């Protein structure tokens, strides 16, 4: 996969359409698509449309380092265990106990967002089905791992992570550690930077954008 100086994608829907084209040719058993909120939802919508699959939402919240909340050392979902980057914890001299307070705060925020997005409906059943977790990109992979762990606990037949662009090392780690049964990525540049660098339009996805996408592909 070659690296480009210009953005790869016009916006998330453009990226989603291209990712959907790759995934459409696969063999899927009763698939269900989860978008990793918030930015993964517009991408996941295009995938769900292409596979004629229902769309649901996954929420994972980054656990930031003390004093540097933007630097993610782990992530957590509304329930289930937190996932940490052990090498980063070791480098910073931290343990999960040191991060217990921020972990529980982010868990509560994940629960709040999940309830807002689902608006009272039950999560889609996934036991025995092919499940695709879709995001707009894979940088460190901490939120993807947390979300994949939560989905794995529900007993899918196959669990696939898909994104338009991934940091090469993170993609390899996700595959090597068996967080997903397969990782589908259109582009994996060695020099990655931030996900937004690969999009011409990377404006923030709002809660209303998430809700609109979920209504657009609501299960029948």
Buried (B, 14 or more C-beta within 10 A) or exposed (E): EEEEEEBBBEBBBBBBBBBBEBBEEBEBEEBBBBBBBBBBBBBBBBBBBBBEBBBBBBBBBBBBBEEEEEBBBBBBBBEBEBBBBEEBBEEBEBEBEBBEEBBEEBBEBBBEBBEBBBEEEEEBEBEEBBBBBBBBBBBBBBBBBBBBBBBBEBEBBBBBBBBBBBBBBBBBBBBEEEBBBEBBBBBBBEEBEEBBBBBEEBEEBEEEBBBEBBEEBEEE
